[in-house]
Amino acid sequence: MSRWTRTLLAAALLALASIARADTVRLLAPADGATLRGGSFAELRWSAAQLPPKTEEWEAFLSIDGGKYYAFRVTPHLDIELRRFTFAVPNVDTRDARILIRTGDEARETHFEARGSFSIVRDPDAEIALPHLLVSGRGEAAREGDPAVLAWADGARNGSGVTQNASPPRRPRSLRRLTAEAHDEPAEAPAADRIEGPFPTANSQAAPRQHARAAEPLSRSVDLLLVCRRRNI
């Protein structure tokens, strides 16, 4: 067997392995073709026929441009046994939202990109009891080589104590401009700047600098309700 033939065979096997790996994880919700309301809560649920050995945790990322850039991490790092999560839908308009599931042990990660897509319709009147955005540093990227996420959810691995975090923009920007400029390093935002973030919050005013290290968690009643929904109680 020639070297060229071996190279082609290896490439074919790698492609087949990638397809097989993608098919092992199935996104059950949001369903393919569904329409979500921006500023609402929605269920994210998935199943897996097989996962890599020693997989301990997972997180989900959301793209609003068909998977080119996963701008939002909509879950914290969650225990692998917990395969459902109620997340805050970014208040944006898109006809091609997609989910990426990333599993691993926070050292070795495997990516599973859902084949289907769904829509989000922005609601200008959305009002949800969510905490203030924590204007913090730079979020992690969904995939190696990608820009860092613009906003992300943090919390305990059991899905409780969820807070919303965002990278500070240099000045007020629309989501479209933020996404287009995601490759730039974000500078610290003045306390007086307004955050035009896609996550619904009770107050879009950036937190004062002296509170930059502490996010206001969900109220106990809302947090308990979401935990119960995630555990199907």
Secondary structure, 3 states (H helix, E strand, C coil): CCHHHHHHHHHHHHHHHHHHHHHCEEEEECCCCCEEECCCEEEEEEEECCCCCCCCEEEEEEECCCCCCCCEECCCCEECCCCEEEEECCCCCEEEEEEEEEEECCCCEEEEECCCCEEEECCCCCCCCCCCCEECCCCCCCCCCCCCCCEEEECCCCCCCCEEEECCCCCCCCHHHHHHCCCCCCCCCCCCCECCCCCCCCCCECCCHHHCCCCCCCCHHHHHHHHHHHCCC
